[in-house]
Amino acid sequence: MRKGLVGVLALTGGLALAIVASDAHGAITVLGGGLAEACSKAARAGERDLQYERACTLALETEALSPRDRAGTYVNRGVLKLRRLNWDAATQDFNQAVRIKPDLGEAYVNRGAAAIGDKRYSESLPDINRGIELGIDEPAKAYYNRALAYEGMEDAKAAYFDYQKALELNPEWGLPREQLARFTVTRR
């Protein structure tokens, strides 16, 4: 904790929570052509259209995938469901990914994001923390989502520090900077 920091106050409550369905989700790269790769590209590109979710489903039903690619395709389909605010269905996909590959950090972080979207903030923290612990390709998104959870729990100080960490990890990403602009820091 920084010396001299007395308090951190959010200027507007809840604004950041609406952003959970944006680009703060971590997709998994699946290679090798076919529908699983198309699903991966759609999840990484921020697609929202139902046709991409159908491609993921078809990949899971028809393609011979390694356990990692199968779990990754569940994560990617879950990310597409998150973008359409379908929290329960997304959570089911992330649960399936964890069953197949329990060391896939993105499955945990995204399951935490689904809990945030469903306003189950405290329930999201163990998953997000586990994902960070396991390692993920885009840790800034995990810290950003954890900041959303803390903000939902009215812990402005923890939210502030996680938004800062997200910005530190990805200085080009504008969302953490936008959220930090809403805070006022009081120092002694």
C-alpha positions in Angstrom: 0.0 0.0 0.0 1.3 3.5 -0.8 2.5 5.6 2.2 0.3 8.5 2.9 -2.8 7.3 1.2 -5.8 8.1 3.4 -8.7 7.2 1.2 -9.9 6.7 -2.3 -13.3 7.8 -3.2 -15.2 6.8 -6.4 -16.9 9.8 -8.0 -19.7 7.8 -9.6 -20.8 4.4 -8.4 -21.6 1.6 -10.8 -20.4 3.3 -14.0 -17.6 0.7 -14.5 -19.9 -2.2 -13.9 -21.7 -1.7 -17.2 -18.4 -2.2 -18.9 -18.0 -5.8 -17.9 -19.6 -6.9 -21.2 -17.1 -5.0 -23.3 -13.6 -6.1 -24.1 -12.5 -7.1 -20.6 -12.6 -10.8 -21.4 -9.8 -13.1 -22.2 -10.2 -15.4 -25.2 -8.1 -18.4 -25.9 -6.2 -18.8 -29.2 -7.1 -22.0 -31.0 -5.2 -22.8 -34.2 -5.4 -25.5 -36.8 -8.2 -24.1 -39.0 -11.8 -25.1 -38.8 -14.6 -23.9 -36.7 -12.7 -23.9 -33.4 -10.2 -21.4 -34.9 -13.0 -19.3 -36.3 -14.6 -19.3 -32.8 -11.3 -18.2 -31.3 -10.9 -15.3 -33.8 -14.4 -14.2 -33.2 -13.9 -14.1 -29.4 -10.6 -12.3 -29.8 -12.1 -9.8 -32.2 -15.0 -8.8 -29.9 -17.8 -10.2 -32.0 -21.3 -10.4 -30.5 -23.3 -12.0 -33.2 -25.0 -15.3 -32.4 -23.6 -16.9 -35.6 -20.1 -17.0 -34.0 -21.5 -18.8 -30.9 -23.1 -21.3 -33.2 -19.7 -21.9 -34.9 -18.2 -22.6 -31.5 -20.9 -25.1 -30.7 -20.5 -26.8 -34.0 -16.7 -27.0 -33.4 -17.3 -28.7 -30.0 -19.8 -31.1 -31.6 -17.9 -32.1 -34.7 -14.2 -31.4 -34.5 -11.5 -33.5 -33.0 -9.9 -31.1 -30.5 -7.1 -31.6 -28.0 -8.2 -31.1 -24.4 -6.6 -27.6 -24.4 -8.4 -26.6 -27.6 -11.7 -28.1 -26.4 -11.4 -26.2 -23.1 -10.3 -23.0 -25.0 -13.3 -23.3 -27.3 -15.6 -23.5 -24.3 -13.9 -20.4 -23.0 -14.3 -18.6 -26.3 -18.0 -19.6 -26.6 -18.5 -18.3 -23.0 -16.8 -15.0 -23.9 -19.3 -14.6 -26.8 -22.1 -15.3 -24.4 -20.8 -12.8 -21.9 -20.9 -10.1 -24.6 -24.6 -10.9 -25.0 -25.1 -10.7 -21.2 -26.0 -14.3 -20.9 -24.3 -14.9 -17.6 -25.7 -18.3 -16.7 -24.9 -19.9 -20.1 -21.4 -18.3 -20.1 -20.8 -19.7 -16.6 -21.8 -23.2 -17.8 -19.2 -23.0 -20.6 -16.5 -21.8 -18.2 -17.4 -24.6 -15.8 -17.0 -27.1 -18.6 -13.6 -25.6 -19.5 -12.4 -25.9 -15.9 -13.5 -29.6 -15.8 -11.5 -30.3 -19.0 -8.4 -28.2 -18.1 -8.4 -27.1 -14.5 -5.2 -25.1 -15.0 -6.6 -22.8 -17.7 -6.6 -19.4 -16.0 -8.8 -17.7 -18.5 -11.7 -20.0 -17.6 -11.5 -18.8 -14.0 -11.2 -15.1 -14.8 -14.1 -15.2 -17.3 -16.2 -17.2 -14.8 -15.5 -14.4 -12.4 -16.5 -11.8 -15.0 -19.8 -13.7 -15.4 -20.4 -13.4 -11.7 -19.7 -9.7 -11.8 -22.1 -9.3 -14.6 -24.7 -11.1 -12.5 -23.9 -8.7 -9.6 -22.4 -11.6 -7.5 -19.3 -9.5 -6.8 -17.8 -11.4 -3.8 -18.3 -14.7 -5.6 -16.2 -13.5 -8.5 -13.0 -12.9 -6.4 -11.9 -16.5 -5.8 -12.1 -17.3 -9.5 -10.4 -14.1 -10.6 -7.6 -14.6 -8.0 -7.2 -18.2 -9.1 -6.9 -17.2 -12.8 -4.2 -14.6 -11.9 -2.4 -17.3 -9.8 -2.5 -19.8 -12.7 -1.3 -17.2 -15.2 -3.2 -15.7 -18.2 -2.3 -14.2 -21.5 -3.9 -10.8 -20.6 -3.5 -10.2 -16.9 -4.6 -6.5 -17.2 -8.2 -7.8 -18.0 -8.2 -9.9 -14.8 -7.1 -6.9 -12.7 -9.7 -4.7 -14.4 -12.5 -7.3 -13.7 -11.3 -7.6 -10.1 -11.5 -3.8 -9.8 -15.1 -4.0 -11.0 -15.9 -6.6 -8.4 -14.3 -4.5 -5.6 -16.2 -1.5 -6.8 -19.4 -3.5 -6.7 -18.6 -4.5 -3.1 -18.1 -0.7 -2.4 -14.3 -1.2 -1.7 -13.1 1.9 -3.6 -9.5 1.6 -2.4 -9.0 -2.0 -3.7 -10.8 -1.1 -6.9 -8.5 1.9 -7.4 -5.4 -0.2 -7.0 -6.6 -2.9 -9.4 -7.5 -0.3 -12.0 -4.0 1.1 -11.6 -2.4 -2.4 -11.9 -4.5 -3.0 -15.1 -3.2 0.3 -16.6 0.4 -0.5 -15.5 0.1 -3.9 -17.3 -1.4 -2.5 -20.4 -0.7 1.3 -20.7 -2.4 1.4 -24.2 -5.8 0.1 -22.9 -8.1 3.1 -22.3 -10.7 1.5 -20.0 -8.6 1.4 -16.8 -7.6 5.0 -17.4 -11.2 6.1 -17.9 -12.2 4.4 -14.6 -9.3 5.9 -12.7 -10.4 9.4 -13.8 -13.5 8.9 -11.7 -11.5 8.6 -8.5 -10.3 11.3 -6.1 -7.3 10.4 -3.9 -6.9 12.0 -0.6 -3.4 12.1 0.9 -2.1 13.0 4.3 
